[in-house]
């Protein structure tokens, strides 16, 4: 069953095309890695999928709904309700502890619930670090707080932008193991990355160059 379709998506800035007639279909429960060099259009695609930007032309169909027709207010609500974001730079609030940072996402969605936030931290293996400030957490632990924050409102899609970009190898493996588990549970994942190792563990790799998709392939372990 399709979760997301990009139909002839174009994003232009005058004569410069960040995306040029991109077509992409993603099923529910798929784990997609979007890869490509700097300037290939990865960030633009992420911004359009996450409703933070609108295409110049084309349609974004999310779960059967054309969201390109929505107002900015409706897009904000859609983003809040349907998408969980994980960033390279974490974007944690430095004076809030781990569980409070997770609860911030609940505040914008419905009502903060510390018990649910604690359960989300436990899911990423950080229950015992719940009362620690970001400055008291390692980079890997901060990223796991971000994943808990992204999961707290049960989004239909997790969208991660270079989620391992600031992590050492050990913490990268912890985060990728979390993504493997989420994928196994049926969570839909789109990961924007430069890292070949991240691309290799995803179910499918979509490669961009100069605003166009140049390849779209399933990784071998998912075709056997």
LOMAR-274338 format. One record per residue: residue in three letters; x, y, z of N, C-alpha, C in turn; residue number from 1. Coordinates in nm, 4 decimals, always signed. Example, Ala and Ser with C-alpha at 12.3 -4.5 7.8 and 13.67 -1.06 7.14 Angstrom:
BEGIN
ALA,+1.3190,-0.5690,+0.7800,+1.2300,-0.4500,+0.7800,+1.3200,-0.3300,+0.7800,1
SER,+1.2850,-0.2250,+0.7080,+1.3670,-0.1060,+0.7140,+1.2900,+0.0030,+0.7870,2
// end
This chain:
BEGIN
UNK,+0.0844,-0.1192,+0.0000,+0.0000,+0.0000,+0.0000,+0.0880,+0.1242,+0.0000,1
UNK,+0.0587,+0.2182,-0.0886,+0.1416,+0.3367,-0.1021,+0.1216,+0.4336,+0.0150,2
UNK,+0.2327,+0.4844,+0.0655,+0.2283,+0.5893,+0.1668,+0.2494,+0.7258,+0.1033,3
UNK,+0.3456,+0.7330,+0.0101,+0.3875,+0.8617,-0.0438,+0.4151,+0.8503,-0.1927,4
UNK,+0.3659,+0.9481,-0.2676,+0.3971,+0.9577,-0.4101,+0.4384,+1.1003,-0.4436,5
UNK,+0.5508,+1.1128,-0.5100,+0.5911,+1.2405,-0.5685,+0.5659,+1.2298,-0.7183,6
UNK,+0.4868,+1.3217,-0.7712,+0.4498,+1.3174,-0.9121,+0.4984,+1.4434,-0.9835,7
UNK,+0.5987,+1.4240,-1.0700,+0.6543,+1.5342,-1.1499,+0.6919,+1.6545,-1.0629,8
UNK,+0.7571,+1.6270,-0.9496,+0.7939,+1.7341,-0.8577,+0.9106,+1.8162,-0.9125,9
UNK,+0.8857,+1.9443,-0.9241,+0.9874,+2.0397,-0.9669,+0.9973,+2.1503,-0.8634,10
UNK,+1.1197,+2.1869,-0.8293,+1.1442,+2.3025,-0.7438,+1.2499,+2.3869,-0.8115,11
UNK,+1.2083,+2.5074,-0.8503,+1.3011,+2.5943,-0.9226,+1.3153,+2.7282,-0.8533,12
UNK,+1.4325,+2.7858,-0.8707,+1.4630,+2.9199,-0.8211,+1.5128,+2.9994,-0.9418,13
UNK,+1.4183,+3.0631,-1.0104,+1.4535,+3.1260,-1.1366,+1.4888,+3.0190,-1.2380,14
UNK,+1.6091,+3.0249,-1.2936,+1.6522,+2.9262,-1.3927,+1.7222,+2.8061,-1.3293,15
UNK,+1.7381,+2.8075,-1.1963,+1.8047,+2.6986,-1.1257,+1.7003,+2.5970,-1.0785,16
UNK,+1.7220,+2.4697,-1.1136,+1.6306,+2.3632,-1.0758,+1.6942,+2.2778,-0.9663,17
UNK,+1.6378,+2.2870,-0.8456,+1.6843,+2.2017,-0.7360,+1.6292,+2.0605,-0.7530,18
UNK,+1.5046,+2.0494,-0.8023,+1.4445,+1.9225,-0.8402,+1.3793,+1.9396,-0.9760,19
UNK,+1.3903,+1.8394,-1.0617,+1.3437,+1.8529,-1.1990,+1.2602,+1.7312,-1.2381,20
UNK,+1.1266,+1.7464,-1.2256,+1.0315,+1.6417,-1.2649,+1.0631,+1.5074,-1.1981,21
UNK,+1.0698,+1.5081,-1.0672,+1.1006,+1.3877,-0.9899,+0.9732,+1.3076,-0.9647,22
UNK,+0.9802,+1.1773,-0.9911,+0.8711,+1.0849,-0.9618,+0.9225,+0.9766,-0.8675,23
UNK,+0.8505,+0.9553,-0.7595,+0.8943,+0.8588,-0.6590,+0.7721,+0.8050,-0.5855,24
UNK,+0.7699,+0.6742,-0.5633,+0.6609,+0.6106,-0.4913,+0.7187,+0.5284,-0.3767,25
UNK,+0.6628,+0.5437,-0.2569,+0.7109,+0.4744,-0.1378,+0.5944,+0.4034,-0.0719,26
UNK,+0.6119,+0.2766,-0.0438,+0.5077,+0.1974,+0.0212,+0.5139,+0.2135,+0.1727,27
UNK,+0.4025,+0.1880,+0.2384,+0.4012,+0.1877,+0.3843,+0.4952,+0.0804,+0.4357,28
UNK,+0.5748,+0.1159,+0.5353,+0.6683,+0.0210,+0.5955,+0.8020,+0.0118,+0.5267,29
UNK,+0.8229,+0.0835,+0.4169,+0.9526,+0.0808,+0.3491,+1.0551,+0.1675,+0.4217,30
UNK,+1.1807,+0.1296,+0.4040,+1.2944,+0.2066,+0.4561,+1.3777,+0.2505,+0.3365,31
UNK,+1.3719,+0.3790,+0.3077,+1.4374,+0.4354,+0.1898,+1.5573,+0.5203,+0.2330,32
UNK,+1.6694,+0.5017,+0.1655,+1.7827,+0.5926,+0.1807,+1.7895,+0.6810,+0.0564,33
UNK,+1.7902,+0.8125,+0.0764,+1.8057,+0.9064,-0.0341,+1.9495,+0.9565,-0.0311,34
UNK,+2.0223,+0.9317,-0.1387,+2.1649,+0.9615,-0.1425,+2.1992,+1.0463,-0.2644,35
UNK,+2.3166,+1.1096,-0.2561,+2.3636,+1.1908,-0.3668,+2.4613,+1.2946,-0.3166,36
UNK,+2.5393,+1.3535,-0.4066,+2.6366,+1.4552,-0.3663,+2.5691,+1.5834,-0.3205,37
UNK,+2.6452,+1.6719,-0.2584,+2.5929,+1.8034,-0.2211,+2.5401,+1.8738,-0.3451,38
UNK,+2.4230,+1.9361,-0.3305,+2.3627,+2.0056,-0.4433,+2.2793,+1.9168,-0.5342,39
UNK,+2.2604,+1.7896,-0.4949,+2.1857,+1.6972,-0.5809,+2.0355,+1.7126,-0.5676,40
UNK,+1.9889,+1.7774,-0.4585,+1.8453,+1.7957,-0.4384,+1.7908,+1.7197,-0.3187,41
UNK,+1.8786,+1.6540,-0.2417,+1.8323,+1.5735,-0.1274,+1.7594,+1.6587,-0.0238,42
UNK,+1.8195,+1.7706,+0.0141,+1.7583,+1.8550,+0.1174,+1.6277,+1.9156,+0.0680,43
UNK,+1.6236,+1.9530,-0.0596,+1.5007,+2.0077,-0.1164,+1.3894,+1.9040,-0.1136,44
UNK,+1.4231,+1.7804,-0.1498,+1.3238,+1.6731,-0.1465,+1.2743,+1.6508,-0.0039,45
UNK,+1.3669,+1.6513,+0.0924,+1.3287,+1.6331,+0.2318,+1.2341,+1.7441,+0.2766,46
UNK,+1.2661,+1.8676,+0.2417,+1.1816,+1.9803,+0.2830,+1.0419,+1.9715,+0.2238,47
UNK,+1.0315,+1.9221,+0.1018,+0.9007,+1.9087,+0.0375,+0.8215,+1.7943,+0.1003,48
UNK,+0.8870,+1.6807,+0.1250,+0.8185,+1.5672,+0.1873,+0.7708,+1.6028,+0.3277,49
UNK,+0.8526,+1.6811,+0.4004,+0.8190,+1.7150,+0.5392,+0.7242,+1.8340,+0.5507,50
UNK,+0.6789,+1.8856,+0.4370,+0.5834,+1.9975,+0.4337,+0.6459,+2.1298,+0.4789,51
UNK,+0.7782,+2.1376,+0.4834,+0.8427,+2.2636,+0.5179,+0.8615,+2.3531,+0.3958,52
UNK,+0.8352,+2.2981,+0.2782,+0.8438,+2.3760,+0.1547,+0.7445,+2.3177,+0.0552,53
UNK,+0.7074,+2.3986,-0.0421,+0.6155,+2.3526,-0.1464,+0.6885,+2.3456,-0.2796,54
UNK,+0.6519,+2.2495,-0.3645,+0.7145,+2.2431,-0.4966,+0.6650,+2.3555,-0.5872,55
UNK,+0.7454,+2.3880,-0.6853,+0.7029,+2.4837,-0.7870,+0.5956,+2.4218,-0.8752,56
UNK,+0.6140,+2.2936,-0.9064,+0.5171,+2.2185,-0.9863,+0.5098,+2.0758,-0.9323,57
UNK,+0.4010,+2.0073,-0.9649,+0.3867,+1.8671,-0.9300,+0.2995,+1.8450,-0.8074,58
UNK,+0.2828,+1.7178,-0.7727,+0.1953,+1.6784,-0.6630,+0.2705,+1.5926,-0.5617,59
UNK,+0.2384,+1.6137,-0.4343,+0.2822,+1.5250,-0.3269,+0.1566,+1.4579,-0.2727,60
UNK,+0.1464,+1.3273,-0.2921,+0.0308,+1.2513,-0.2466,+0.0738,+1.1707,-0.1241,61
UNK,+0.0159,+1.2020,-0.0088,+0.0492,+1.1327,+0.1150,-0.0734,+1.0560,+0.1623,62
UNK,-0.0616,+0.9231,+0.1611,-0.1717,+0.8364,+0.2032,-0.3007,+0.8704,+0.1285,63
UNK,-0.2867,+0.8936,-0.0019,-0.4010,+0.9205,-0.0876,-0.4470,+1.0648,-0.0931,64
UNK,-0.3816,+1.1535,-0.0187,-0.4239,+1.2937,-0.0109,-0.3210,+1.3836,-0.0779,65
UNK,-0.3661,+1.4699,-0.1670,-0.2779,+1.5650,-0.2343,-0.2521,+1.6829,-0.1406,66
UNK,-0.1362,+1.6827,-0.0736,-0.1090,+1.7867,+0.0250,-0.0548,+1.9147,-0.0380,67
UNK,-0.0233,+1.9115,-0.1673,+0.0259,+2.0328,-0.2326,-0.0833,+2.1387,-0.2439,68
UNK,-0.2080,+2.0982,-0.2280,-0.3186,+2.1935,-0.2358,-0.3500,+2.2579,-0.1007,69
UNK,-0.2858,+2.2090,+0.0047,-0.3187,+2.2555,+0.1392,-0.2597,+2.3931,+0.1692,70
UNK,-0.3262,+2.4646,+0.2582,-0.2748,+2.5929,+0.3064,-0.1550,+2.5697,+0.3971,71
UNK,-0.0806,+2.6770,+0.4265,+0.0345,+2.6671,+0.5161,-0.0086,+2.6152,+0.6539,72
UNK,-0.1230,+2.6604,+0.7034,-0.1709,+2.6144,+0.8348,-0.1994,+2.4649,+0.8324,73
UNK,-0.2664,+2.4184,+0.7269,-0.2977,+2.2759,+0.7172,-0.1709,+2.1926,+0.7017,74
UNK,-0.0725,+2.2462,+0.6290,+0.0543,+2.1740,+0.6139,+0.1270,+2.1618,+0.7476,75
UNK,+0.1214,+2.2681,+0.8278,+0.1833,+2.2642,+0.9603,+0.1174,+2.1570,+1.0468,76
UNK,-0.0149,+2.1504,+1.0414,-0.0877,+2.0489,+1.1177,-0.0549,+1.9083,+1.0655,77
UNK,-0.0453,+1.8958,+0.9352,-0.0144,+1.7667,+0.8743,+0.1239,+1.7199,+0.9170,78
UNK,+0.2203,+1.8106,+0.9091,+0.3579,+1.7811,+0.9506,+0.3602,+1.7362,+1.0967,79
UNK,+0.2898,+1.8071,+1.1811,+0.2851,+1.7771,+1.3240,+0.2262,+1.6391,+1.3510,80
UNK,+0.1214,+1.6030,+1.2767,+0.0468,+1.4802,+1.3050,+0.1032,+1.3572,+1.2356,81
UNK,+0.1678,+1.3749,+1.1205,+0.2025,+1.2595,+1.0373,+0.3517,+1.2283,+1.0288,82
UNK,+0.4384,+1.3255,+1.0618,+0.5819,+1.3103,+1.0342,+0.6637,+1.3320,+1.1606,83
UNK,+0.7580,+1.2414,+1.1840,+0.8556,+1.2575,+1.2909,+0.9919,+1.2869,+1.2308,84
UNK,+1.0565,+1.3939,+1.2771,+1.1830,+1.4361,+1.2194,+1.3009,+1.4047,+1.3111,85
UNK,+1.4097,+1.3591,+1.2503,+1.5363,+1.3371,+1.3214,+1.6427,+1.4161,+1.2460,86
UNK,+1.7150,+1.5027,+1.3181,+1.8107,+1.5936,+1.2553,+1.9548,+1.5532,+1.2870,87
UNK,+2.0459,+1.5952,+1.2006,+2.1884,+1.5742,+1.2259,+2.2352,+1.6521,+1.3486,88
UNK,+2.1814,+1.7732,+1.3669,+2.2277,+1.8617,+1.4743,+2.1484,+1.8469,+1.6038,89
UNK,+2.0612,+1.7473,+1.6122,+1.9838,+1.7120,+1.7317,+1.8721,+1.8125,+1.7648,90
UNK,+1.9052,+1.9430,+1.7768,+1.8052,+2.0456,+1.8092,+1.7312,+2.0151,+1.9394,91
UNK,+1.8054,+1.9746,+2.0406,+1.7485,+1.9576,+2.1743,+1.7567,+2.0908,+2.2491,92
UNK,+1.6629,+2.1131,+2.3401,+1.6621,+2.2352,+2.4210,+1.7553,+2.2134,+2.5393,93
UNK,+1.8611,+2.2971,+2.5483,+1.9710,+2.2656,+2.6390,+1.9357,+2.2736,+2.7866,94
UNK,+1.8276,+2.3461,+2.8241,+1.7930,+2.3569,+2.9655,+1.6826,+2.2579,+3.0063,95
UNK,+1.6408,+2.1718,+2.9113,+1.5436,+2.0665,+2.9425,+1.6148,+1.9317,+2.9436,96
UNK,+1.5724,+1.8439,+3.0356,+1.6333,+1.7116,+3.0382,+1.5751,+1.6242,+2.9264,97
UNK,+1.6210,+1.5005,+2.9192,+1.5853,+1.4144,+2.8064,+1.4346,+1.3930,+2.7966,98
UNK,+1.3714,+1.3576,+2.9087,+1.2269,+1.3300,+2.9021,+1.1487,+1.4565,+2.8709,99
UNK,+1.1940,+1.5717,+2.9194,+1.1261,+1.6983,+2.8892,+1.1409,+1.7333,+2.7418,100
UNK,+1.2567,+1.7032,+2.6817,+1.2749,+1.7279,+2.5390,+1.1802,+1.6424,+2.4561,101
UNK,+1.1554,+1.5207,+2.4995,+1.0590,+1.4358,+2.4290,+0.9182,+1.4912,+2.4455,102
UNK,+0.8878,+1.5411,+2.5643,+0.7537,+1.5927,+2.5927,+0.7226,+1.7201,+2.5145,103
UNK,+0.8250,+1.7925,+2.4708,+0.8025,+1.9134,+2.3897,+0.7221,+1.8775,+2.2643,104
UNK,+0.7554,+1.7642,+2.2015,+0.6822,+1.7223,+2.0808,+0.5362,+1.6919,+2.1140,105
UNK,+0.5103,+1.6370,+2.2327,+0.3716,+1.6119,+2.2742,+0.2964,+1.7430,+2.2922,106
UNK,+0.3651,+1.8430,+2.3461,+0.3011,+1.9723,+2.3739,+0.2428,+2.0326,+2.2459,107
UNK,+0.3160,+2.0221,+2.1360,+0.2683,+2.0802,+2.0099,+0.1644,+1.9921,+1.9418,108
UNK,+0.1543,+1.8661,+1.9860,+0.0617,+1.7731,+1.9218,-0.0693,+1.7606,+1.9996,109
UNK,-0.0586,+1.7420,+2.1317,-0.1791,+1.7216,+2.2124,-0.1525,+1.7690,+2.3551,110
UNK,-0.1242,+1.6739,+2.4441,-0.0947,+1.7059,+2.5837,+0.0306,+1.6299,+2.6265,111
UNK,+0.1233,+1.6969,+2.6969,+0.2422,+1.6276,+2.7459,+0.2040,+1.5151,+2.8424,112
UNK,+0.2721,+1.4040,+2.8297,+0.2453,+1.2886,+2.9150,+0.3804,+1.2260,+2.9486,113
UNK,+0.4258,+1.2473,+3.0730,+0.5594,+1.2014,+3.1105,+0.5723,+1.0495,+3.1022,114
UNK,+0.4669,+0.9778,+3.1357,+0.4714,+0.8314,+3.1296,+0.4966,+0.7848,+2.9859,115
UNK,+0.4261,+0.8430,+2.8895,+0.4462,+0.8061,+2.7496,+0.5864,+0.8455,+2.7035,116
UNK,+0.6341,+0.9626,+2.7476,+0.7686,+1.0071,+2.7097,+0.8744,+0.9132,+2.7665,117
UNK,+0.8538,+0.8677,+2.8886,+0.9472,+0.7721,+2.9490,+0.9467,+0.6404,+2.8711,118
UNK,+0.8297,+0.5983,+2.8269,+0.8205,+0.4751,+2.7483,+0.8947,+0.4902,+2.6157,119
UNK,+0.8876,+0.6092,+2.5559,+0.9601,+0.6341,+2.4312,+1.1109,+0.6291,+2.4546,120
UNK,+1.1568,+0.6856,+2.5663,+1.2994,+0.6789,+2.5997,+1.3427,+0.5352,+2.6277,121
UNK,+1.2569,+0.4600,+2.6931,+1.2891,+0.3196,+2.7194,+1.3023,+0.2432,+2.5885,122
UNK,+1.2202,+0.2785,+2.4936,+1.2238,+0.2120,+2.3623,+1.3594,+0.2315,+2.2933,123
UNK,+1.4243,+0.3454,+2.3170,+1.5550,+0.3710,+2.2563,+1.6694,+0.3453,+2.3552,124
UNK,+1.6378,+0.2802,+2.4656,+1.7402,+0.2399,+2.5602,+1.7945,+0.3494,+2.6491,125
UNK,+1.7136,+0.4523,+2.6787,+1.7628,+0.5670,+2.7558,+1.6780,+0.5973,+2.8800,126
UNK,+1.6038,+0.5002,+2.9278,+1.5204,+0.5264,+3.0446,+1.6035,+0.5753,+3.1632,127
UNK,+1.7239,+0.5203,+3.1785,+1.8075,+0.5578,+3.2925,+1.8766,+0.6927,+3.2757,128
UNK,+1.8592,+0.7547,+3.1577,+1.9208,+0.8861,+3.1313,+1.8139,+0.9946,+3.1188,129
UNK,+1.6921,+0.9631,+3.1588,+1.5781,+1.0524,+3.1359,+1.5935,+1.1889,+3.1997,130
UNK,+1.6604,+1.1975,+3.3132,+1.6717,+1.3242,+3.3858,+1.8018,+1.3982,+3.3559,131
UNK,+1.8762,+1.3526,+3.2577,+2.0021,+1.4174,+3.2204,+1.9776,+1.5265,+3.1161,132
UNK,+2.0517,+1.6361,+3.1301,+2.0481,+1.7431,+3.0306,+2.1264,+1.7013,+2.9061,133
UNK,+2.1000,+1.7652,+2.7910,+2.1754,+1.7316,+2.6705,+2.3275,+1.7385,+2.6901,134
UNK,+2.3740,+1.8353,+2.7681,+2.5188,+1.8496,+2.7915,+2.5767,+1.7321,+2.8697,135
UNK,+2.4908,+1.6540,+2.9323,+2.5343,+1.5377,+3.0102,+2.5206,+1.4074,+2.9309,136
UNK,+2.4808,+1.4194,+2.8061,+2.4621,+1.3035,+2.7195,+2.5658,+1.3020,+2.6086,137
UNK,+2.6038,+1.1828,+2.5661,+2.6926,+1.1704,+2.4503,+2.6159,+1.2062,+2.3230,138
UNK,+2.6896,+1.2218,+2.2122,+2.6238,+1.2514,+2.0848,+2.5252,+1.1431,+2.0454,139
UNK,+2.5643,+1.0162,+2.0672,+2.4742,+0.9067,+2.0339,+2.3493,+0.9068,+2.1194,140
UNK,+2.3665,+0.9390,+2.2482,+2.2506,+0.9454,+2.3371,+2.1588,+1.0603,+2.2981,141
UNK,+2.2159,+1.1736,+2.2606,+2.1328,+1.2858,+2.2166,+2.0526,+1.2486,+2.0916,142
UNK,+2.1160,+1.1767,+2.0003,+2.0438,+1.1382,+1.8794,+1.9325,+1.0398,+1.9126,143
UNK,+1.9538,+0.9535,+2.0098,+1.8482,+0.8608,+2.0505,+1.7332,+0.9342,+2.1185,144
UNK,+1.7621,+1.0419,+2.1914,+1.6544,+1.1268,+2.2440,+1.5744,+1.1855,+2.1276,145
UNK,+1.6451,+1.2279,+2.0227,+1.5764,+1.2825,+1.9045,+1.4851,+1.1782,+1.8405,146
UNK,+1.5307,+1.0536,+1.8355,+1.4483,+0.9476,+1.7783,+1.3251,+0.9234,+1.8658,147
UNK,+1.3441,+0.9223,+1.9985,+1.2302,+0.9082,+2.0897,+1.1312,+1.0218,+2.0693,148
UNK,+1.1825,+1.1444,+2.0534,+1.0970,+1.2615,+2.0291,+1.0195,+1.2459,+1.8979,149
UNK,+1.0870,+1.1918,+1.7956,+1.0211,+1.1733,+1.6663,+0.9121,+1.0672,+1.6733,150
UNK,+0.9294,+0.9691,+1.7622,+0.8346,+0.8575,+1.7716,+0.7154,+0.8863,+1.8611,151
UNK,+0.7250,+0.9862,+1.9489,+0.6308,+1.0009,+2.0593,+0.4856,+1.0183,+2.0142,152
UNK,+0.4635,+1.0800,+1.8999,+0.3266,+1.1033,+1.8536,+0.2793,+1.0004,+1.7509,153
UNK,+0.3515,+0.8872,+1.7424,+0.3154,+0.7768,+1.6514,+0.2952,+0.8248,+1.5077,154
UNK,+0.3976,+0.8883,+1.4483,+0.3828,+0.9389,+1.3116,+0.3761,+0.8257,+1.2106,155
UNK,+0.3244,+0.8573,+1.0924,+0.3192,+0.7586,+0.9855,+0.4528,+0.7459,+0.9135,156
UNK,+0.5378,+0.8485,+0.9276,+0.6660,+0.8495,+0.8587,+0.7727,+0.9118,+0.9484,157
UNK,+0.8879,+0.8432,+0.9593,+1.0059,+0.9020,+1.0219,+1.0971,+0.9513,+0.9105,158
UNK,+1.1321,+1.0778,+0.9141,+1.2179,+1.1397,+0.8143,+1.3452,+1.1857,+0.8840,159
UNK,+1.4579,+1.1273,+0.8486,+1.5846,+1.1540,+0.9171,+1.6850,+1.2173,+0.8210,160
UNK,+1.7419,+1.3303,+0.8615,+1.8386,+1.4043,+0.7808,+1.9783,+1.3833,+0.8377,161
UNK,+2.0605,+1.3052,+0.7671,+2.1978,+1.2744,+0.8104,+2.2018,+1.2356,+0.9587,162
UNK,+2.1234,+1.1362,+1.0000,+2.1107,+1.1062,+1.1434,+2.2375,+1.0541,+1.2085,163
UNK,+2.3339,+1.0067,+1.1284,+2.4588,+0.9562,+1.1848,+2.5772,+1.0477,+1.1544,164
UNK,+2.5491,+1.1641,+1.0969,+2.6557,+1.2520,+1.0489,+2.7500,+1.3010,+1.1571,165
UNK,+2.7009,+1.3147,+1.2809,+2.7846,+1.3643,+1.3909,+2.8234,+1.2557,+1.4900,166
UNK,+2.8104,+1.1285,+1.4502,+2.8316,+1.0188,+1.5440,+2.9560,+0.9379,+1.5092,167
UNK,+3.0189,+0.8817,+1.6138,+3.1282,+0.7881,+1.5897,+3.0703,+0.6526,+1.5481,168
UNK,+3.1570,+0.5598,+1.5141,+3.1118,+0.4323,+1.4586,+3.0228,+0.3554,+1.5551,169
UNK,+3.0604,+0.3537,+1.6842,+2.9822,+0.2775,+1.7821,+2.8408,+0.3322,+1.7945,170
UNK,+2.8280,+0.4662,+1.8028,+2.6959,+0.5270,+1.8159,+2.6170,+0.5192,+1.6859,171
UNK,+2.6873,+0.5250,+1.5729,+2.6195,+0.5065,+1.4443,+2.5533,+0.3693,+1.4393,172
UNK,+2.6240,+0.2675,+1.4861,+2.5676,+0.1316,+1.4844,+2.4460,+0.1210,+1.5755,173
UNK,+2.4482,+0.1903,+1.6903,+2.3332,+0.1885,+1.7815,+2.2109,+0.2495,+1.7135,174
UNK,+2.2314,+0.3639,+1.6473,+2.1209,+0.4308,+1.5785,+2.0687,+0.3449,+1.4637,175
UNK,+2.1587,+0.2840,+1.3870,+2.1142,+0.1995,+1.2763,+2.0397,+0.0757,+1.3271,176
UNK,+2.0812,+0.0229,+1.4412,+2.0076,-0.0894,+1.5006,+1.8653,-0.0467,+1.5388,177
UNK,+1.8513,+0.0761,+1.5883,+1.7175,+0.1280,+1.6193,+1.6330,+0.1382,+1.4928,178
UNK,+1.6930,+0.1867,+1.3847,+1.6200,+0.1964,+1.2587,+1.5807,+0.0566,+1.2081,179
UNK,+1.6712,-0.0404,+1.2239,+1.6383,-0.1780,+1.1840,+1.5160,-0.2283,+1.2612,180
UNK,+1.5131,-0.2010,+1.3905,+1.4022,-0.2457,+1.4725,+1.2721,-0.1760,+1.4319,181
UNK,+1.2794,-0.0457,+1.4080,+1.1607,+0.0283,+1.3648,+1.1083,-0.0259,+1.2319,182
UNK,+1.2005,-0.0534,+1.1398,+1.1619,-0.1080,+1.0100,+1.0957,-0.2443,+1.0281,183
UNK,+1.1520,-0.3275,+1.1158,+1.0956,-0.4592,+1.1439,+0.9539,-0.4480,+1.1994,184
UNK,+0.9291,-0.3407,+1.2758,+0.7970,-0.3190,+1.3354,+0.6975,-0.2583,+1.2369,185
UNK,+0.7446,-0.2239,+1.1166,+0.6550,-0.1706,+1.0145,+0.6547,-0.0198,+1.0010,186
UNK,+0.7491,+0.0478,+1.0676,+0.7584,+0.1938,+1.0570,+0.8142,+0.2327,+0.9202,187
UNK,+0.7572,+0.3350,+0.8603,+0.8078,+0.3881,+0.7332,+0.9213,+0.4854,+0.7627,188
UNK,+1.0340,+0.4689,+0.6929,+1.1537,+0.5490,+0.7186,+1.2096,+0.6045,+0.5887,189
UNK,+1.2410,+0.7344,+0.5896,+1.3192,+0.7941,+0.4813,+1.4412,+0.8584,+0.5459,190
UNK,+1.5599,+0.8136,+0.5044,+1.6847,+0.8634,+0.5617,+1.7651,+0.9310,+0.4514,191
UNK,+1.7916,+1.0595,+0.4689,+1.8765,+1.1348,+0.3767,+2.0193,+1.1233,+0.4282,192
UNK,+2.1132,+1.0747,+0.3443,+2.2472,+1.0475,+0.3942,+2.3531,+1.0570,+0.2850,193
UNK,+2.4757,+1.0902,+0.3284,+2.5935,+1.0791,+0.2424,+2.6665,+0.9468,+0.2686,194
UNK,+2.6303,+0.8808,+0.3780,+2.7074,+0.7690,+0.4304,+2.6712,+0.6388,+0.3589,195
UNK,+2.7661,+0.5782,+0.2855,+2.7361,+0.4525,+0.2148,+2.6919,+0.3409,+0.3079,196
UNK,+2.7452,+0.3378,+0.4306,+2.7075,+0.2317,+0.5247,+2.5607,+0.2440,+0.5651,197
UNK,+2.5128,+0.3668,+0.5780,+2.3710,+0.3875,+0.6088,+2.2858,+0.3433,+0.4903,198
UNK,+2.3309,+0.3772,+0.3706,+2.2579,+0.3354,+0.2513,+2.2507,+0.1847,+0.2355,199
UNK,+2.3574,+0.1148,+0.2744,+2.3638,-0.0301,+0.2560,+2.2650,-0.1065,+0.3432,200
UNK,+2.2270,-0.0491,+0.4588,+2.1365,-0.1226,+0.5486,+1.9897,-0.0891,+0.5233,201
UNK,+1.9629,+0.0150,+0.4447,+1.8246,+0.0491,+0.4104,+1.7684,-0.0545,+0.3138,202
UNK,+1.6371,-0.0585,+0.3058,+1.5718,-0.1526,+0.2145,+1.5929,-0.1125,+0.0686,203
UNK,+1.5952,+0.0175,+0.0452,+1.5981,+0.0684,-0.0923,+1.6804,+0.1959,-0.0963,204
UNK,+1.7563,+0.2153,-0.2038,+1.8410,+0.3335,-0.2176,+1.7990,+0.4110,-0.3426,205
UNK,+1.7656,+0.5390,-0.3211,+1.7314,+0.6303,-0.4299,+1.8450,+0.7312,-0.4416,206
UNK,+1.9050,+0.7395,-0.5600,+2.0191,+0.8294,-0.5798,+1.9790,+0.9482,-0.6672,207
UNK,+2.0187,+1.0676,-0.6215,+1.9898,+1.1912,-0.6927,+2.1180,+1.2531,-0.7464,208
UNK,+2.1078,+1.3162,-0.8602,+2.2142,+1.4018,-0.9146,+2.1483,+1.5134,-0.9939,209
UNK,+2.1906,+1.6356,-0.9666,+2.1409,+1.7523,-1.0395,+1.9881,+1.7575,-1.0436,210
UNK,+1.9256,+1.7225,-0.9304,+1.7808,+1.7350,-0.9196,+1.7004,+1.6256,-0.9856,211
UNK,+1.7675,+1.5190,-1.0309,+1.6977,+1.4082,-1.0956,+1.7343,+1.2758,-1.0283,212
UNK,+1.6405,+1.1824,-1.0279,+1.6695,+1.0476,-0.9789,+1.7457,+0.9722,-1.0873,213
UNK,+1.8666,+0.9254,-1.0522,+1.9478,+0.8530,-1.1509,+1.9436,+0.7023,-1.1273,214
UNK,+1.9039,+0.6590,-1.0066,+1.8863,+0.5161,-0.9822,+1.7925,+0.4961,-0.8633,215
UNK,+1.7265,+0.3820,-0.8615,+1.6310,+0.3474,-0.7553,+1.6325,+0.1953,-0.7453,216
UNK,+1.7064,+0.1433,-0.6438,+1.7266,-0.0003,-0.6359,+1.7057,-0.0522,-0.4934,217
UNK,+1.6567,-0.1760,-0.4859,+1.6489,-0.2446,-0.3570,+1.7855,-0.3029,-0.3239,218
UNK,+1.8242,-0.2974,-0.1979,+1.9474,-0.3617,-0.1574,+1.9320,-0.5132,-0.1612,219
UNK,+2.0442,-0.5783,-0.1851,+2.0450,-0.7219,-0.2130,+1.9788,-0.8055,-0.1052,220
UNK,+2.0041,-0.7684,+0.0242,+1.9513,-0.8509,+0.1324,+1.7991,-0.8501,+0.1389,221
UNK,+1.7345,-0.7536,+0.0702,+1.5885,-0.7459,+0.0715,+1.5267,-0.8079,-0.0549,222
UNK,+1.6104,-0.8583,-0.1430,+1.5597,-0.9227,-0.2654,+1.5781,-1.0734,-0.2633,223
UNK,+1.6509,-1.1222,-0.1642,+1.6793,-1.2655,-0.1575,+1.5642,-1.3411,-0.0919,224
// end
